[in-house]
Amino acid sequence: MENMPREIKSAYPVRDHYLVLEFENGEYRIVDVSPFIKGPVFEPLKDPKVFRQVRVDEEAGTVAWPNGADLDPDVLYTRSVPLVLPGEEAAQA
């Protein structure tokens, strides 16, 4: 089950270069994408206005931006941490 490809269903930009991602299994995770913002295609994402234009490319199952930049959903999943809401800590213990 761990080797199954993961698809992103929704993405919400928060703070500087952080995304809250909803995966196809209903899990919400948060990831800092700043380590990936390198190279010409990612350079525009340093601008917060451009970064906030993130969308989900449903065909690819990942996040993308209008300039064509996108990121691998499996990498995003691996580099992210679960988003735990208040009160959920006890349920997960």
C-alpha positions in Angstrom: 0.0 0.0 0.0 2.9 2.4 0.7 4.1 2.2 -2.9 0.8 3.3 -4.4 0.9 6.6 -6.3 -0.7 9.4 -4.4 -3.0 12.0 -6.0 -3.7 15.5 -4.6 -7.3 16.5 -4.5 -7.0 20.1 -3.2 -4.2 22.5 -2.3 -4.3 25.6 -0.1 -1.4 28.1 0.0 -0.5 29.2 3.5 2.3 31.3 4.8 5.5 31.6 2.9 5.8 28.6 0.5 3.7 26.2 2.6 0.8 24.2 1.2 -1.9 22.3 2.9 -2.7 19.4 0.7 -5.6 17.0 0.6 -4.7 13.6 -0.8 -7.1 11.1 -2.4 -7.3 9.1 0.8 -8.8 12.0 2.6 -5.6 12.8 4.5 -4.6 16.4 4.9 -0.8 17.2 5.1 1.3 20.3 5.2 4.5 20.8 3.3 7.2 23.5 2.9 7.9 23.7 -0.8 10.7 26.3 -0.5 13.4 23.6 -0.9 11.9 22.9 -4.4 11.8 26.5 -5.6 15.0 26.4 -7.6 15.7 26.9 -11.3 14.1 29.0 -13.9 10.6 27.4 -14.0 10.3 27.8 -10.2 11.8 31.2 -9.8 8.4 33.1 -10.3 7.0 31.1 -7.3 9.2 33.2 -5.0 6.7 36.0 -5.5 3.9 35.3 -3.0 1.2 36.5 -5.5 2.4 33.9 -8.0 2.7 31.2 -5.3 -0.9 31.7 -4.3 -2.0 30.9 -7.8 -1.4 27.2 -7.1 -4.0 24.8 -8.4 -4.6 21.1 -8.7 -3.8 19.5 -12.1 -6.5 16.8 -12.0 -5.0 14.9 -14.9 -1.6 14.7 -13.2 -2.9 14.5 -9.7 -0.6 17.1 -8.4 -0.1 20.8 -7.8 0.8 23.2 -10.6 1.1 26.9 -11.3 0.0 28.9 -14.4 3.7 29.1 -15.6 3.9 25.3 -16.0 5.7 24.5 -12.7 4.5 21.4 -10.9 5.8 19.1 -8.2 5.7 15.3 -7.9 2.8 14.3 -5.5 4.8 11.4 -4.0 7.7 13.7 -3.1 5.2 16.2 -1.6 3.6 13.4 0.5 7.0 12.1 1.7 8.2 15.6 2.6 5.0 16.6 4.3 3.6 16.1 7.8 0.1 15.2 8.8 -2.1 18.2 9.6 -3.5 17.6 13.0 -6.4 19.7 14.2 -7.0 20.5 17.9 -8.7 17.5 19.5 -7.3 15.0 17.0 -4.1 14.4 18.9 -6.0 12.2 21.4 -7.8 10.3 18.7 -4.5 9.4 16.9 -2.8 8.2 20.1 
